[in-house]
Amino acid sequence: MQLQNLINDRLVTTFEPLHHEVLNESHDHSVAPGSETHFKVVVVAQKFAGCNAVQRHRMVYGALTDALSAGVHALAIHTYTPEEWVAVKAAPDSPPCLGGSKRDGR
C-alpha cells in the first residue's frame, strides 16, 4: 500500500485533479500476493487541456518518476480533461493478463 499511496500523493500534488483513481491491479498478474507492481491510474485535470495523449502520459510519468523506479512493472494511464470526463464517465477496464503462467492456461 505504500507505493499506491505514493502514486496517489504525487498525482494529487501535481495535477490537482477533479477526479482520480489509483488501482493496484497486481493481484490480476503472476506476482506474489501483496505486490505493488501493476497499477492503473485515472486522472481528470484541467492541466491536460490542449495536450495530446503522448504529452499527457509524459506529464504523468514525470510526476511518478520516483514511484516508477521503486518497482512498478506496468502502469495503465487514462487521462481526461473535465469536459472529456463528462462525456466518457469512466475509464476502460484493463485487459486480462496473459503473461507468465497464465499465457498458456497453465
Secondary structure as UniProt FT lines:
FT   HELIX           2..15
FT   STRAND          19..24
FT   HELIX           26..28
FT   TURN            33..34
FT   STRAND          38..44
FT   HELIX           46..48
FT   TURN            49..50
FT   HELIX           53..63
FT   HELIX           65..69
FT   TURN            70..71
FT   STRAND          74..80
FT   HELIX           82..88
FT   HELIX           100..102
FT   TURN            103..105
//
